[in-house]
Amino acid sequence: MAKARLRPFEEQLRTSFSHGVSSDTDNRVWTFWKAMFFCSTITTTIGYGHMTPVTTAGQTLCIVYAIIGIPLMLILMADFGKLFTRGLKAIFRLIFRINRSEQCLKIRRSALVKGCKSGKRWLCRKIFFCKPCRGEEDSEEGTKDEEQTLEELIGDDNFNLPISLALLILVIYILIGCFVFPLWEDWTFFEAFYFIFISISTIGFGDYVPQHPGFMMATTLYFIFGLALTAMCINIIQEKLTNTFREASLKMKERFSSIMAKAEQEAEEAARMKELGSSNTDIAAVHRDSKASKEDDLDKPR
């Protein structure tokens, strides 16, 4: 009788313990930072599963929060990805400008310009207002054309970034986390790399979860920027593939047009040769008829 009455309490105790409830009243399952981290796992769709709502009200609130929060987070990730892409393009364009623009060769001890490098004089004239060196007047027009082409190239914001550069930035960002997370948690370098990759790819197995409550917000921010970098890489790869397929389509159209034009030209030449052959046959027939008529006239008795 007593065991039958205690069985429901045992089931409730087992259920509570499986959800992380213990007899220690100081060890709270839901704190402010844990709730923030839980909300970030919902909006980023990582979902480690280490914390779950138990009550019906909590589950209902989680559904409503996910319906509203996930689209907002996706919009934020897309905007962050575009922002990072623009910033990376600006840095890449600045480096390209510095490397390809004209720079000074040397500066005299009196802070005056001593001379300019061959092919790198434009930046020198812009900054130090130095005049072209001797023998450089003839190449002035070519230099201006190169400057105009360079300005058009680096001024275009629609150029494609190298995919390797974007992936390199993402790998460096992951490696930074691999060095930081072992300082926060009792993890090895590979375990930190595994946790970051599973989290950024939004797989979220939940076998590795940060336990330090003081660094949960920093972990959330790290993964938000990591997801933004991932979105940037996906955006760059998408642009590259789109341009590649567009160029391939244009080449195929040009190839098909050239083949069709060549076929039409060959058909026209064949028709022309056929017409020429038929006209030659008619002329030969006329000559034969005229020759036969002449022979008949000669054979007639006078």
PyMOL commands that set and color helices and strands:
alter all, ss='L'
color gray80, all
select helices_A, chain A and resi 2-18+32-43+56-100+122-128+140-155+163-184+189-200+213-299
alter helices_A, ss='H'
color red, helices_A
select strands_A, chain A and resi 104-107+113-116
alter strands_A, ss='S'
color yellow, strands_A
deselect
rebuild
show_as cartoon
